[in-house]
Amino acid sequence: MASGQRLSGLQVLCFCVFVALFLWLGGFLHFVAELPRRQAQQPGINDAIVVLTGGRGRLQVGLRMLAAGRGARLLISGVKSGISAVELRDIQAEAAEMFSCCVDLGYQAHDTRGNAIETSLWARHHGYRSLHLVTASYHMPRSLLLFRQAMSDVDFQPIPVMPVSVKLDQWWLFPGTLKLLIVEYSKFLVSLIRVRLTSPVI
């Protein structure tokens, strides 16, 4: 009887693991399918623009939007200590004037949650109620989740950037992209659980 009970317990454990893996896989496939594949062609006009550091192309997109008048000011959140505005403005030749008047550098954030807190303080200081959020396509779901938790009274327009190295159309054929998406989805799940269990961070 004891042996039978142990076998039954093992079967229950295996069944639970199977269900958990099935749910994780289903959620992962849905997560990847919902990732934006194209950058917004005609973004509207919001109060300001926020660019999250950590990937190529993001700052260029944010600066082009600022130059086009899509926002009055630009925050670059998560800038590494020691990097100056002079180094960043060299990324785009015509950015010097914008950096002198309309670009702020945020050095306090070290992760996405930190980006949300840093941006919340900045937005409140300026009285902004609508923001363009510029980050990589695969990073957008987690970013929106944490930013909306930190700033429930602010409207966000996602501006996804498509890194050349991330192959979303046939992600299962590229080990690097597959690994990146698995890690990002896992981080998204952790953030989702935290959001559900905690009050707004600010």
C-alpha positions as a Python dict, from the first residue, in 0.01 Angstrom:
ca = {
    (1, 'M'): (0, 0, 0),
    (2, 'A'): (280, 238, 92),
    (3, 'S'): (453, 164, -237),
    (4, 'G'): (128, 229, -422),
    (5, 'Q'): (79, 556, -237),
    (6, 'R'): (432, 667, -326),
    (7, 'L'): (371, 581, -690),
    (8, 'S'): (47, 776, -683),
    (9, 'G'): (225, 1073, -533),
    (10, 'L'): (493, 1054, -804),
    (11, 'Q'): (224, 1040, -1070),
    (12, 'V'): (56, 1349, -927),
    (13, 'L'): (389, 1531, -923),
    (14, 'C'): (462, 1434, -1284),
    (15, 'F'): (115, 1545, -1387),
    (16, 'C'): (161, 1884, -1215),
    (17, 'V'): (499, 1932, -1383),
    (18, 'F'): (348, 1842, -1719),
    (19, 'V'): (61, 2089, -1673),
    (20, 'A'): (301, 2362, -1561),
    (21, 'L'): (524, 2306, -1864),
    (22, 'F'): (221, 2300, -2095),
    (23, 'L'): (91, 2629, -1954),
    (24, 'W'): (437, 2786, -1972),
    (25, 'L'): (479, 2679, -2335),
    (26, 'G'): (133, 2805, -2428),
    (27, 'G'): (201, 3138, -2259),
    (28, 'F'): (542, 3164, -2425),
    (29, 'L'): (400, 3104, -2773),
    (30, 'H'): (129, 3365, -2712),
    (31, 'F'): (390, 3610, -2579),
    (32, 'V'): (606, 3573, -2890),
    (33, 'A'): (308, 3588, -3128),
    (34, 'E'): (192, 3917, -2975),
    (35, 'L'): (530, 4091, -2998),
    (36, 'P'): (519, 4385, -3242),
    (37, 'R'): (693, 4313, -3570),
    (38, 'R'): (688, 4666, -3710),
    (39, 'Q'): (782, 5006, -3578),
    (40, 'A'): (502, 5264, -3555),
    (41, 'Q'): (512, 5458, -3881),
    (42, 'Q'): (307, 5759, -3776),
    (43, 'P'): (328, 5799, -3398),
    (44, 'G'): (103, 6062, -3250),
    (45, 'I'): (207, 6361, -3044),
    (46, 'N'): (250, 6311, -2671),
    (47, 'D'): (389, 6527, -2393),
    (48, 'A'): (734, 6367, -2404),
    (49, 'I'): (945, 6069, -2509),
    (50, 'V'): (1129, 5809, -2299),
    (51, 'V'): (1406, 5591, -2440),
    (52, 'L'): (1526, 5288, -2243),
    (53, 'T'): (1893, 5212, -2291),
    (54, 'G'): (2020, 4862, -2354),
    (55, 'G'): (1995, 4806, -2728),
    (56, 'R'): (2097, 4949, -3061),
    (57, 'G'): (1872, 5184, -3251),
    (58, 'R'): (1658, 5301, -2960),
    (59, 'L'): (1822, 5639, -2909),
    (60, 'Q'): (1821, 5718, -3280),
    (61, 'V'): (1448, 5651, -3294),
    (62, 'G'): (1383, 5871, -2991),
    (63, 'L'): (1592, 6157, -3128),
    (64, 'R'): (1417, 6143, -3464),
    (65, 'M'): (1082, 6161, -3289),
    (66, 'L'): (1198, 6457, -3080),
    (67, 'A'): (1321, 6635, -3394),
    (68, 'A'): (983, 6569, -3558),
    (69, 'G'): (798, 6729, -3267),
    (70, 'R'): (636, 6408, -3140),
    (71, 'G'): (719, 6514, -2784),
    (72, 'A'): (849, 6827, -2613),
    (73, 'R'): (1131, 6656, -2425),
    (74, 'L'): (1326, 6330, -2421),
    (75, 'L'): (1446, 6123, -2125),
    (76, 'I'): (1719, 5865, -2180),
    (77, 'S'): (1667, 5631, -1886),
    (78, 'G'): (1934, 5392, -1761),
    (79, 'V'): (2244, 5573, -1886),
    (80, 'K'): (2564, 5414, -1755),
    (81, 'S'): (2766, 5615, -1509),
    (82, 'G'): (3045, 5805, -1679),
    (83, 'I'): (2870, 5843, -2016),
    (84, 'S'): (2816, 6210, -2098),
    (85, 'A'): (2570, 6392, -2319),
    (86, 'V'): (2857, 6471, -2554),
    (87, 'E'): (2920, 6099, -2616),
    (88, 'L'): (2552, 6027, -2673),
    (89, 'R'): (2482, 6318, -2903),
    (90, 'D'): (2755, 6201, -3142),
    (91, 'I'): (2522, 5915, -3235),
    (92, 'Q'): (2321, 6155, -3450),
    (93, 'A'): (2491, 6452, -3616),
    (94, 'E'): (2199, 6692, -3580),
    (95, 'A'): (2137, 6602, -3215),
    (96, 'A'): (2366, 6865, -3057),
    (97, 'E'): (2098, 7134, -3045),
    (98, 'M'): (1840, 6894, -2906),
    (99, 'F'): (2075, 6778, -2630),
    (100, 'S'): (2134, 7136, -2523),
    (101, 'C'): (1765, 7215, -2483),
    (102, 'C'): (1542, 6912, -2465),
    (103, 'V'): (1724, 6591, -2361),
    (104, 'D'): (1764, 6464, -2005),
    (105, 'L'): (1993, 6180, -1899),
    (106, 'G'): (1881, 5941, -1626),
    (107, 'Y'): (2163, 5764, -1440),
    (108, 'Q'): (1968, 5603, -1154),
    (109, 'A'): (1800, 5308, -1327),
    (110, 'H'): (1977, 4972, -1346),
    (111, 'D'): (1687, 4756, -1464),
    (112, 'T'): (1340, 4794, -1614),
    (113, 'R'): (1171, 4853, -1280),
    (114, 'G'): (1432, 5122, -1214),
    (115, 'N'): (1352, 5276, -1552),
    (116, 'A'): (986, 5297, -1451),
    (117, 'I'): (1063, 5463, -1118),
    (118, 'E'): (1311, 5706, -1274),
    (119, 'T'): (1065, 5799, -1547),
    (120, 'S'): (781, 5841, -1299),
    (121, 'L'): (980, 6097, -1100),
    (122, 'W'): (1079, 6279, -1419),
    (123, 'A'): (725, 6283, -1557),
    (124, 'R'): (581, 6411, -1231),
    (125, 'H'): (843, 6684, -1214),
    (126, 'H'): (744, 6809, -1559),
    (127, 'G'): (372, 6737, -1525),
    (128, 'Y'): (363, 6497, -1820),
    (129, 'R'): (51, 6282, -1869),
    (130, 'S'): (131, 6109, -2198),
    (131, 'L'): (459, 5950, -2305),
    (132, 'H'): (608, 5767, -2601),
    (133, 'L'): (794, 5462, -2471),
    (134, 'V'): (1085, 5356, -2692),
    (135, 'T'): (1246, 5017, -2637),
    (136, 'A'): (1309, 4690, -2819),
    (137, 'S'): (1008, 4497, -2943),
    (138, 'Y'): (1080, 4194, -2722),
    (139, 'H'): (1124, 4420, -2418),
    (140, 'M'): (802, 4617, -2470),
    (141, 'P'): (551, 4390, -2283),
    (142, 'R'): (752, 4391, -1958),
    (143, 'S'): (829, 4760, -1991),
    (144, 'L'): (463, 4856, -2036),
    (145, 'L'): (363, 4633, -1745),
    (146, 'L'): (606, 4801, -1504),
    (147, 'F'): (560, 5153, -1637),
    (148, 'R'): (182, 5131, -1607),
    (149, 'Q'): (219, 5007, -1252),
    (150, 'A'): (444, 5300, -1163),
    (151, 'M'): (235, 5558, -1352),
    (152, 'S'): (-127, 5451, -1366),
    (153, 'D'): (-233, 5807, -1450),
    (154, 'V'): (-6, 5837, -1756),
    (155, 'D'): (-92, 5724, -2109),
    (156, 'F'): (181, 5536, -2296),
    (157, 'Q'): (225, 5489, -2668),
    (158, 'P'): (465, 5200, -2734),
    (159, 'I'): (731, 5266, -2996),
    (160, 'P'): (894, 4927, -3057),
    (161, 'V'): (1241, 4914, -3207),
    (162, 'M'): (1335, 4610, -3418),
    (163, 'P'): (1695, 4500, -3343),
    (164, 'V'): (1856, 4351, -3652),
    (165, 'S'): (2003, 4066, -3447),
    (166, 'V'): (1661, 3951, -3318),
    (167, 'K'): (1481, 3740, -3579),
    (168, 'L'): (1119, 3743, -3467),
    (169, 'D'): (966, 3609, -3790),
    (170, 'Q'): (1140, 3270, -3763),
    (171, 'W'): (1263, 3284, -3407),
    (172, 'W'): (1269, 2905, -3363),
    (173, 'L'): (1547, 2878, -3625),
    (174, 'F'): (1787, 3112, -3443),
    (175, 'P'): (1928, 2987, -3110),
    (176, 'G'): (2031, 3335, -2999),
    (177, 'T'): (1683, 3477, -3055),
    (178, 'L'): (1519, 3173, -2894),
    (179, 'K'): (1732, 3208, -2581),
    (180, 'L'): (1664, 3583, -2564),
    (181, 'L'): (1287, 3531, -2592),
    (182, 'I'): (1284, 3255, -2327),
    (183, 'V'): (1476, 3476, -2084),
    (184, 'E'): (1256, 3778, -2155),
    (185, 'Y'): (933, 3579, -2117),
    (186, 'S'): (1056, 3440, -1785),
    (187, 'K'): (1135, 3793, -1665),
    (188, 'F'): (791, 3904, -1781),
    (189, 'L'): (625, 3629, -1576),
    (190, 'V'): (822, 3725, -1265),
    (191, 'S'): (729, 4092, -1314),
    (192, 'L'): (365, 4000, -1370),
    (193, 'I'): (351, 3804, -1045),
    (194, 'R'): (512, 4091, -856),
    (195, 'V'): (269, 4343, -1004),
    (196, 'R'): (-25, 4124, -907),
    (197, 'L'): (101, 4083, -552),
    (198, 'T'): (219, 4434, -479),
    (199, 'S'): (79, 4784, -481),
    (200, 'P'): (215, 5045, -725),
    (201, 'V'): (586, 5102, -676),
    (202, 'I'): (533, 5475, -617),
}
